Amino acid sequence: MPTATNALIYYEAGQSLVAMVELTDVDRKVYKSADALWSDRSGYEPDVKPNGLATGGKVTPEASETNDEVDVAGLTCYLAGVLETVGAAADQAITRSTSAVNTYRINSITVTAAPAIAVVPGADEGVGSFTEVRGDPGGPPFIDTDAIEIAQVRTADDTA
């Protein structure tokens, strides 16, 4: 799950005009150019903060031990570049499979753009095992592009 921990992006905002050059990468994290990129002009430091969890957000079984519920601790996160505070959310219901045979299901615990905690249930009736393919039966659900996934809760039975 992506987070904003140690996220860092450098860019030149047009102080020196140069032709476009394709960047290369090896690890899909560090991109390099064959040309010298930076003009070293002072006072122009970009501040880029991708959506992601900053602190907190621990997901635990519901404190009163109610079946099929989790508690989410308070957290801070970046949404649209702004540091947001989200309060703790108790008694968040998770969804189990509706099948007694194909029982694998993943629920994603997310922070919405509101910002608020939300549980997004995955596709029902995973056959034989979990999958990591979003939207597939037994896999994690698709989440909104402006939301942050902070945890997954996996159930492998149709009853608690």
GUMITOR-41216 format. One line per field, with one value per residue (C-alpha): residue in one letter; z, y, x. Coordinates in steps of 0.25 Angstrom, whole numbers, plus 5000, padded with zeros to 4 digits. Example, Ala and Ser with C-alpha at 12.3 -4.5 7.8 and 13.67 -1.06 7.14 Angstrom:
2
res	a_s .
Z	5031_5029 .
Y	4982_4996 .
X	5049_5055 .
END
This chain:
160
res	m_p_t_a_t_n_a_l_i_y_y_e_a_g_q_s_l_v_a_m_v_e_l_t_d_v_d_r_k_v_y_k_s_a_d_a_l_w_s_d_r_s_g_y_e_p_d_v_k_p_n_g_l_a_t_g_g_k_v_t_p_e_a_s_e_t_n_d_e_v_d_v_a_g_l_t_c_y_l_a_g_v_l_e_t_v_g_a_a_a_d_q_a_i_t_r_s_t_s_a_v_n_t_y_r_i_n_s_i_t_v_t_a_a_p_a_i_a_v_v_p_g_a_d_e_g_v_g_s_f_t_e_v_r_g_d_p_g_g_p_p_f_i_d_t_d_a_i_e_i_a_q_v_r_t_a_d_d_t_a .
Z	5000_4996_5007_5007_5016_5010_4997_4989_4975_4969_4957_4949_4947_4935_4939_4928_4914_4909_4899_4904_4908_4912_4926_4929_4941_4946_4959_4955_4967_4962_4948_4941_4929_4920_4920_4932_4937_4948_4947_4962_4963_4978_4984_4976_4984_4980_4991_4986_4995_4989_4995_5006_5021_5030_5044_5052_5046_5053_5050_5061_5064_5070_5085_5090_5082_5073_5061_5047_5052_5053_5060_5053_5061_5058_5047_5039_5024_5012_5003_4991_4997_5010_5023_5029_5043_5043_5056_5061_5056_5064_5060_5045_5039_5029_5019_5019_5007_5004_4999_5008_4998_4992_5004_5001_5002_5005_5010_5009_5020_5013_5016_5006_5000_5011_5019_5026_5029_5020_5018_5003_5002_4991_4981_4987_4985_4984_4980_4988_4992_4992_4980_4979_4966_4969_4966_4964_4973_4986_4982_4988_4983_4974_4982_4978_4972_4982_4994_5002_5005_5019_5022_5017_5025_5019_5023_5019_5024_5022_5037_5049 .
Y	5000_5013_5024_5037_5033_5038_5042_5051_5057_5068_5076_5088_5098_5104_5113_5108_5105_5091_5081_5070_5057_5044_5040_5026_5017_5004_5002_5011_5020_5028_5034_5040_5048_5048_5064_5073_5077_5087_5102_5103_5115_5118_5120_5111_5098_5090_5084_5071_5063_5051_5045_5036_5032_5041_5036_5026_5019_5005_4995_4986_4976_4983_4986_4980_4967_4969_4959_4966_4979_4987_5000_5010_5019_5034_5037_5049_5048_5056_5058_5067_5072_5076_5070_5065_5060_5048_5044_5030_5021_5010_4999_4999_4987_4978_4969_4954_4945_4941_4927_4915_4909_4920_4928_4937_4952_4965_4978_4991_5001_5014_5029_5036_5050_5056_5052_5040_5025_5016_5001_4996_4982_4973_4964_4952_4938_4936_4921_4914_4925_4940_4948_4961_4965_4977_4974_4959_4950_4948_4960_4974_4984_4996_5009_5023_5030_5041_5031_5025_5010_5008_4994_4981_4971_4957_4947_4933_4928_4932_4932_4938 .
X	5000_5006_5009_5015_5026_5039_5032_5041_5040_5050_5046_5051_5040_5046_5057_5066_5060_5065_5059_5051_5059_5053_5057_5062_5060_5064_5056_5044_5047_5059_5059_5071_5074_5086_5085_5088_5075_5076_5079_5082_5074_5071_5058_5049_5048_5036_5027_5020_5012_5005_4992_4997_4997_5006_5004_4994_4983_4985_4974_4970_4959_4947_4949_4936_4940_4928_4929_4932_4936_4949_4953_4962_4972_4972_4982_4988_4989_4992_4980_4982_4995_4988_4991_4978_4974_4964_4958_4957_4946_4940_4931_4934_4927_4934_4927_4928_4926_4911_4916_4918_4927_4935_4938_4950_4948_4956_4951_4960_4960_4961_4961_4952_4954_4944_4953_4946_4949_4941_4941_4941_4937_4944_4937_4930_4933_4948_4950_4961_4970_4972_4977_4984_4977_4968_4953_4955_4947_4955_4963_4964_4954_4956_4957_4954_4966_4965_4965_4976_4976_4982_4979_4972_4964_4963_4952_4953_4940_4925_4923_4931 .
END
